[in-house]
Amino acid sequence: MLNFSIKTVPHSEQRYNTVGDYLTDKNGHTSIVVSSMSCSRREMLVAVHEIVESYLLKKANITDQQVDAFDFKFEERRAEGDISEPGDDPRAPYYDQHKNATALEKVLASILLVDWGDYTDEVNLLMSKYKG
């Protein structure tokens, strides 16, 4: 059964420097947390990415804990000024799922008439200002 909720928060309230995050509780409910952006269409892109990625992870038997372990270690090693996403690292245990979620995110951006370059510029700006 699918059981998702989506919440938009100020970027500074994310658990780490990311515009989208998800956590699944012991009852199977997945909470999606999206950084507040300039318009709801951009927030929807992040939310859809997180829903797709988390669903694909469950199908691949990759746990949230495995993702978190990689992401938090990635954050510890992050160089000053690096705004790359942990899921873009080929060593990420969820690399394929992240890439597939990004592909769908790009399709949805086209449907919603969101310029991909402007969208990624806003994501990068949020990432560069993170003070969490």
C-alpha positions in Angstrom: 0.0 0.0 0.0 1.2 3.5 -0.8 1.3 5.9 2.1 3.1 9.2 1.4 2.8 12.7 2.9 4.6 15.8 1.5 5.6 18.9 3.5 7.4 22.0 2.4 9.8 23.6 4.9 12.4 26.3 4.9 15.6 24.9 3.4 17.4 25.5 6.8 15.1 22.9 8.4 16.3 20.0 6.2 18.2 17.3 8.0 21.2 18.0 5.8 22.0 20.1 2.7 19.3 18.7 0.3 16.2 20.2 -1.3 14.3 16.9 -0.9 14.4 14.2 1.7 12.2 11.2 2.8 11.9 9.0 5.8 9.8 5.9 6.1 8.5 4.9 9.5 8.0 1.3 10.8 4.3 1.4 9.6 5.4 2.1 6.0 4.5 5.8 5.9 6.9 7.8 3.9 7.3 11.5 4.8 8.6 13.6 2.0 10.2 16.9 3.0 10.8 19.5 0.3 12.6 22.8 0.6 10.5 25.9 0.0 11.2 27.3 -3.5 10.0 30.2 -5.6 6.9 28.4 -6.9 4.9 25.2 -6.2 5.7 23.7 -9.6 9.4 23.5 -8.6 8.5 22.1 -5.2 6.3 19.5 -7.0 9.3 18.5 -9.1 11.4 17.8 -5.9 8.5 15.9 -4.3 7.9 13.7 -7.3 11.6 12.9 -7.5 11.6 11.9 -3.9 8.4 9.7 -4.2 9.8 7.9 -7.3 13.3 7.5 -5.8 12.0 6.1 -2.5 9.6 3.8 -4.2 12.3 2.4 -6.5 14.5 1.9 -3.5 11.9 -0.2 -1.7 11.6 -2.3 -4.9 15.4 -2.8 -4.9 15.5 -3.6 -1.2 17.7 -0.6 -0.4 16.8 0.8 3.0 16.5 4.4 4.1 19.3 3.7 6.5 21.6 2.7 3.7 20.8 5.9 1.9 21.2 8.0 5.0 24.5 6.4 5.8 25.9 7.2 2.4 24.4 10.7 2.3 25.7 11.7 5.7 29.1 10.4 5.0 29.0 12.3 1.7 28.1 15.4 3.6 31.1 14.9 6.0 33.5 14.7 3.0 31.8 17.5 1.1 34.3 20.2 0.0 33.6 23.9 0.5 31.5 25.1 -2.4 30.5 21.6 -3.6 26.8 21.6 -4.3 26.6 18.2 -6.0 23.9 15.7 -5.0 25.0 12.5 -3.2 22.8 10.4 -5.5 24.9 11.6 -8.5 27.9 9.9 -7.1 28.3 6.5 -8.8 29.2 5.0 -5.4 25.8 5.8 -4.0 23.8 2.6 -3.3 20.8 4.3 -4.9 22.6 5.8 -8.0 20.4 4.1 -10.5 17.2 4.9 -8.7 18.3 8.5 -8.3 19.1 8.8 -12.0 15.7 7.3 -13.0 13.9 9.7 -10.6 15.8 12.6 -12.1 14.8 11.5 -15.6 11.1 11.6 -14.6 11.6 14.9 -12.9 12.9 16.3 -16.2 9.8 15.0 -18.1 7.5 16.6 -15.5 9.4 19.9 -15.7 8.7 20.0 -19.4 5.0 19.2 -18.8 4.8 21.9 -16.1 6.7 24.4 -18.3 9.5 24.8 -15.7 12.8 25.8 -17.3 15.3 23.1 -16.2 18.2 25.5 -16.1 16.4 28.1 -14.0 15.1 25.3 -11.7 18.6 23.8 -11.1 20.0 27.3 -10.6 17.5 27.8 -7.7 18.3 24.4 -6.3 22.1 25.2 -6.5 21.5 28.6 -4.8 19.6 26.9 -1.9 22.4 24.4 -1.6 25.1 27.1 -1.5 23.4 29.0 1.3 22.6 26.0 3.6 23.5 26.7 7.3 21.9 23.5 8.8 
